[in-house]
């Protein structure tokens, strides 16, 4: 049996999903392709990495396979008996670029096992099991957005998701004469995971200080009760939620210039208030700010490297990208990779 699960891009709503906030992702046409079959023991093979992990029992390995193993462990804890299986993985999602390759792998694994063993898991159960694998087994305290987008997405639409209630609706992506690109900075900072978890702890500290159960209870007036780093973190979350609502309105009124402006504002907030950007992604965004045919750009993903999403006029990115490639290489000694982003459906049988 073969399945595929897409990566995702988040138009706006960064670091809000684990704070009961709003997000606006869509799945992209880059996938984790996964095959599953019976086996004498647990075998996990990545074609991209040419890496095989063979286990007699489900244990943590500290390797890429933990995203798969974590799903099996989570299912087992929920009472499902998963016999030994062989899983082969091949991905077209660049790792560490902010396109959520890990969530796609978890979703593909959960969906494949459900289909293969007739578990009849619902879409939401697949989301929750995939997320639990990353949070409790791998150890990244992620929100629900990545897995939700990989399961629920629909081609030509973004998902407006309320991560507190899990209410969602589809927002048409009508870019007219424009398109989205992803610029991969090829920066993968070692501290990304620990810093991500640190931001989560800071947000939990904000709620404790304010005696609130959820960030949805926090208002602008509460900012006066905070200072220093915690005030900056809270300000970003509040303003980013507002930007999600504003950008949906801009899409509905076909005001793409407003969409672009909000993308730039989001990046500035991630840089100055939430402090999850880095010199390389800031350099890319600053370069794009002054370019004709660019409406907006911002860093995407957890931060400390990764990618920058750009809203650019059709057929104009090649020239801009070439100039940026040269300037970036001269400045940092690294190459850039560029990916045009098209929307896609969620996880499915192939």
SULPE-V315615 format. One record per residue. PHI is phi in radians with two decimals (NA if undefined). PSI is psi in whole degrees, -180 to 180 (999 if undefined). Layout:
# SULPE-V315615
phi=PHI psi=PSI
phi=PHI psi=PSI
This chain:
# SULPE-V315615
phi=NA psi=141
phi=-2.24 psi=136
phi=-2.31 psi=166
phi=-2.46 psi=143
phi=-2.24 psi=135
phi=-1.48 psi=156
phi=-1.29 psi=-177
phi=-2.54 psi=156
phi=-2.08 psi=144
phi=-1.88 psi=115
phi=-1.07 psi=-47
phi=-2.84 psi=159
phi=1.81 psi=60
phi=-1.72 psi=130
phi=1.11 psi=27
phi=-1.85 psi=-21
phi=-1.19 psi=-32
phi=-1.55 psi=7
phi=-2.04 psi=29
phi=1.00 psi=35
phi=-1.82 psi=-163
phi=-1.82 psi=146
phi=-2.45 psi=163
phi=-2.47 psi=69
phi=-1.60 psi=166
phi=-2.51 psi=150
phi=-1.29 psi=150
phi=-2.01 psi=164
phi=-1.50 psi=47
phi=-2.26 psi=135
phi=-2.34 psi=155
phi=-1.60 psi=115
phi=-1.68 psi=132
phi=-2.39 psi=133
phi=-1.99 psi=147
phi=-2.34 psi=139
phi=-2.67 psi=166
phi=-1.26 psi=159
phi=-2.74 psi=166
phi=-1.38 psi=-25
phi=-2.53 psi=178
phi=-1.40 psi=120
phi=-2.21 psi=125
phi=-2.20 psi=123
phi=-2.25 psi=129
phi=-1.83 psi=117
phi=-1.17 psi=-38
phi=-1.08 psi=-43
phi=-1.62 psi=-9
phi=0.86 psi=51
phi=-2.22 psi=127
phi=-2.06 psi=133
phi=-2.08 psi=124
phi=-2.08 psi=127
phi=-2.33 psi=145
phi=-1.50 psi=-27
phi=-2.50 psi=163
phi=-1.39 psi=110
phi=-2.45 psi=158
phi=-1.27 psi=140
phi=-2.03 psi=-17
phi=1.34 psi=11
phi=-2.01 psi=178
phi=-0.95 psi=-31
phi=-1.14 psi=-13
phi=-1.07 psi=-26
phi=-1.17 psi=-33
phi=-1.40 psi=-47
phi=-1.06 psi=-38
phi=-1.07 psi=-36
phi=-1.14 psi=-46
phi=-1.10 psi=-42
phi=-1.06 psi=-43
phi=-1.13 psi=-44
phi=-1.10 psi=-40
phi=-1.10 psi=-43
phi=-1.12 psi=-26
phi=-1.50 psi=4
phi=1.74 psi=1
phi=-1.49 psi=137
phi=-1.71 psi=112
phi=-1.86 psi=108
phi=-1.27 psi=170
phi=-0.96 psi=137
phi=-2.44 psi=158
phi=-1.93 psi=127
phi=-2.15 psi=127
phi=-1.97 psi=138
phi=-2.20 psi=136
phi=-2.42 psi=131
phi=-2.20 psi=141
phi=-1.84 psi=10
phi=-1.62 psi=119
phi=-1.11 psi=133
phi=-1.35 psi=136
phi=1.36 psi=15
phi=-1.78 psi=3
phi=1.59 psi=17
phi=-1.88 psi=8
phi=1.07 psi=55
phi=-1.13 psi=-33
phi=-1.15 psi=-44
phi=-1.12 psi=-38
phi=-1.08 psi=-40
phi=-1.15 psi=-43
phi=-1.12 psi=-43
phi=-1.16 psi=-45
phi=-1.03 psi=-43
phi=-1.10 psi=-48
phi=-1.08 psi=-47
phi=-1.10 psi=-44
phi=-1.08 psi=-46
phi=-1.12 psi=-41
phi=-1.05 psi=-45
phi=-1.23 psi=-43
phi=-1.15 psi=-39
phi=-1.85 psi=13
phi=0.92 psi=48
phi=-1.36 psi=-19
phi=0.98 psi=42
phi=-1.21 psi=139
phi=-1.31 psi=166
phi=-1.01 psi=-43
phi=-1.21 psi=-35
phi=-1.12 psi=-39
phi=-1.07 psi=-45
phi=-1.02 psi=-50
phi=-1.18 psi=-38
phi=-1.19 psi=-44
phi=-1.07 psi=-43
phi=-1.17 psi=-42
phi=-1.08 psi=-35
phi=-1.07 psi=-42
phi=-1.29 psi=-38
phi=-1.30 psi=-51
phi=-1.62 psi=-26
phi=-1.73 psi=-54
phi=-1.26 psi=-40
phi=1.81 psi=15
phi=-1.73 psi=117
phi=-1.38 psi=66
phi=-1.39 psi=163
phi=-1.44 psi=-165
phi=-1.72 psi=-8
phi=-1.02 psi=-49
phi=-1.06 psi=-49
phi=-1.17 psi=-38
phi=-1.08 psi=-45
phi=-1.14 psi=-38
phi=-1.19 psi=-23
phi=-1.67 psi=-48
phi=-1.64 psi=-7
phi=-1.10 psi=155
phi=-2.37 psi=131
phi=-0.91 psi=137
phi=1.33 psi=8
phi=-2.34 psi=149
phi=-1.73 psi=161
phi=-1.86 psi=118
phi=-1.51 psi=107
phi=-1.99 psi=129
phi=-1.60 psi=107
phi=-1.31 psi=-9
phi=-1.44 psi=-46
phi=-1.70 psi=-17
phi=1.13 psi=16
phi=-1.19 psi=142
phi=-2.61 psi=157
phi=-2.59 psi=156
phi=-1.56 psi=132
phi=-1.96 psi=119
phi=-1.04 psi=135
phi=-1.70 psi=99
phi=-1.99 psi=99
phi=-1.67 psi=-1
phi=0.89 psi=-113
phi=-1.59 psi=17
phi=-2.14 psi=169
phi=-2.65 psi=160
phi=-1.69 psi=138
phi=-2.16 psi=155
phi=-2.02 psi=126
phi=-1.80 psi=116
phi=-1.55 psi=117
phi=-1.24 psi=-16
phi=1.03 psi=29
phi=-1.83 psi=122
phi=-2.19 psi=90
phi=-1.30 psi=137
phi=-1.10 psi=-29
phi=-1.52 psi=3
phi=-0.98 psi=-47
phi=-1.15 psi=-46
phi=-1.16 psi=-38
phi=-1.19 psi=-36
phi=-1.06 psi=-49
phi=-1.12 psi=-31
phi=-1.11 psi=-41
phi=-1.11 psi=-39
phi=-1.09 psi=-42
phi=-1.13 psi=-38
phi=-1.10 psi=-40
phi=-1.19 psi=-36
phi=-1.14 psi=-37
phi=-1.14 psi=-37
phi=-1.03 psi=-46
phi=-1.12 psi=-39
phi=-1.11 psi=-44
phi=-1.11 psi=-37
phi=-1.55 psi=-5
phi=1.00 psi=47
phi=-2.01 psi=150
phi=-1.50 psi=-27
phi=-2.57 psi=154
phi=-1.13 psi=-19
phi=-1.23 psi=-15
phi=-1.58 psi=-10
phi=-1.45 psi=136
phi=-2.13 psi=172
phi=-1.05 psi=-30
phi=-1.13 psi=-29
phi=-1.20 psi=-20
phi=-1.07 psi=-28
phi=-1.22 psi=-17
phi=-1.58 psi=-3
phi=-2.03 psi=162
phi=-2.58 psi=171
phi=1.05 psi=-141
phi=-1.05 psi=-42
phi=-1.12 psi=-36
phi=-1.13 psi=-41
phi=-1.14 psi=-43
phi=-1.09 psi=-45
phi=-1.14 psi=-40
phi=-1.07 psi=-42
phi=-1.05 psi=-48
phi=-1.06 psi=-46
phi=-1.09 psi=-46
phi=-1.26 psi=-33
phi=-1.18 psi=-39
phi=-1.05 psi=-40
phi=-1.13 psi=-38
phi=-1.13 psi=-35
phi=-1.05 psi=-47
phi=-1.13 psi=-39
phi=-1.18 psi=-37
phi=-1.28 psi=-32
phi=-1.10 psi=-44
phi=-1.07 psi=-40
phi=-1.14 psi=-39
phi=-1.11 psi=-41
phi=-1.20 psi=-30
phi=-1.66 psi=5
phi=1.04 psi=34
phi=-1.70 psi=81
phi=-1.24 psi=-23
phi=-1.14 psi=-38
phi=-1.18 psi=-40
phi=-0.98 psi=-49
phi=-1.08 psi=-43
phi=-1.04 psi=-41
phi=-1.19 psi=-32
phi=-1.11 psi=-46
phi=-1.08 psi=-41
phi=-1.11 psi=-39
phi=-1.09 psi=-43
phi=-1.10 psi=-43
phi=-1.06 psi=-38
phi=-1.20 psi=-42
phi=-1.13 psi=-32
phi=-1.33 psi=-50
phi=-1.66 psi=-32
phi=-1.74 psi=-48
phi=-1.56 psi=-20
phi=0.95 psi=55
phi=-2.11 psi=7
phi=-1.50 psi=-173
phi=-2.64 psi=171
phi=-1.00 psi=-39
phi=-1.19 psi=-47
phi=-1.23 psi=-34
phi=-1.10 psi=-41
phi=-1.05 psi=-44
phi=-1.10 psi=-48
phi=-1.14 psi=-43
phi=-1.07 psi=-39
phi=-1.10 psi=-43
phi=-1.27 psi=-26
phi=-1.00 psi=-32
phi=-1.72 psi=10
phi=-1.76 psi=134
phi=-1.11 psi=147
phi=1.36 psi=1
phi=-1.80 psi=122
phi=-1.61 psi=-32
phi=-3.00 psi=163
phi=-2.83 psi=152
phi=-2.81 psi=156
phi=-1.15 psi=150
phi=-2.25 psi=157
phi=1.57 psi=-166
phi=-1.17 psi=-27
phi=1.88 psi=-172
phi=1.03 psi=39
phi=2.27 psi=-156
phi=1.46 psi=-143
phi=-2.02 psi=168
phi=-2.18 psi=126
phi=-1.58 psi=137
phi=-2.22 psi=136
phi=-1.81 psi=113
phi=-2.38 psi=149
phi=-1.11 psi=141
phi=-1.00 psi=142
phi=1.15 psi=16
phi=-2.04 psi=-7
phi=-1.31 psi=-30
phi=-1.00 psi=-46
phi=-1.16 psi=-44
phi=-1.10 psi=-44
phi=-1.09 psi=-37
phi=-1.12 psi=-44
phi=-1.14 psi=-43
phi=-1.11 psi=-42
phi=-0.96 psi=-47
phi=-1.17 psi=-46
phi=-1.15 psi=-40
phi=-1.15 psi=-44
phi=-1.12 psi=-41
phi=-1.11 psi=-34
phi=-1.42 psi=-43
phi=-2.07 psi=-9
phi=1.21 psi=24
phi=-2.14 psi=154
phi=-1.64 psi=155
phi=-1.82 psi=151
phi=-2.08 psi=144
phi=-2.12 psi=137
phi=-2.35 psi=124
phi=-1.33 psi=136
phi=-1.83 psi=121
phi=-2.03 psi=148
phi=-1.34 psi=163
phi=-2.65 psi=163
phi=-1.33 psi=167
phi=-1.35 psi=-168
phi=-0.94 psi=142
phi=-2.78 psi=161
phi=-1.25 psi=144
phi=-1.76 psi=999
